[in-house]
């Protein structure tokens, strides 16, 4: 079986999705499949076997045209196109199928239409409400394009039951949707060198960490807002923010206004190999988010032995059972967030219990299961195409 993985990111890009795709391609090859990858890239690398790159840093029209042309050529080789992005990669797969009948699968890890609308400030509606409401032409065109791409796909891989439900609300037939969880056990122990973050502070300092793209729905500002109260209650405490994004300057300004700019540290994008070690040296992981499909970094925090506080939204309750594997709060509720953090810092027995239960919960998010279920789905689509396969 020949699989073309068409994506927007791939190593050396950092982040959970890029890491998963690299591991998935290797696992598929280990199981006898032929795999080629088409991706956007910030820079041209030396010639790579079976990885084809289109530069991001060029005229938008020519960038998309080149990607589509490369995807068209590679699709002739492939039996199935495995798509990881709705725009623009998914739209190209949709067009190729219309013209040639080439089957494609979409890995549905997030609603790009909602993310764009919220990121641009066009709406503040929750993702579920977003599916049911009617907006202006600009938003409705995005929603319709996304719907077209999804309903024409031969199968949808939803990374959580929450996103399986979102896909259904968009209009995808339930029989086309397969829920396959992410997993991180393939990478968690590959690096174990201390990054020495405590050397920057007093040895007794408590470390809170958040790893996220700095966008408004990640709610990092609320963590900054409770920092003065945490310092008052806990004492020597620091907040590390790993990641970048459009909210960076606003967050820096807020930290200064709250008088905690020396305790809130914006470290930017951190090399993938170092993220696990930052987690291992931290005392608490917080993700105060209004939207998660299935958070890769929450799984990483659990595996690294860091207690987790996150929100009751999206796929988070599928990972965390409140009070057992971590603590769940309502999004942007300062009082709940503050109290949850104080509880973890002041109750060592609860902290230890959360960490141990979280590691046990990770058995549910197993890479072998992820690969096996993906293979089964690919074979199902292949069988539909070639009954003799």
Secondary structure by P-SEA (a helix, b strand, c coil): cbbbbbbccccccccaaaaaaaaaaaaaaaabbbbbbbbbbcccccccccbbbbbccccaaaaaaaaaaaaaaaaaaccbbbbccccaaaaaaaaaaaaccccccccccccaaaaaaaaaccccccaaaaacccccaaaaaaaaaaaaaaaaccbbbbccaaaaaaaaaaccccccbbbbbbbcccccccccccccccccccccbbbbbbbcccccccaaaaaaaaaaaaaaaccbbbbbbcccccaaaaaaaaaaaacccccccccccccccaaaaaaaaccbbbbbcccccccaaaaaaaaabbbbbbcccccccccccccccbbbbccccaaaaaaaaaaaaccaaaaaaaaaaaaaacccccaaaaaaaaaaaaaaaaaaacccc
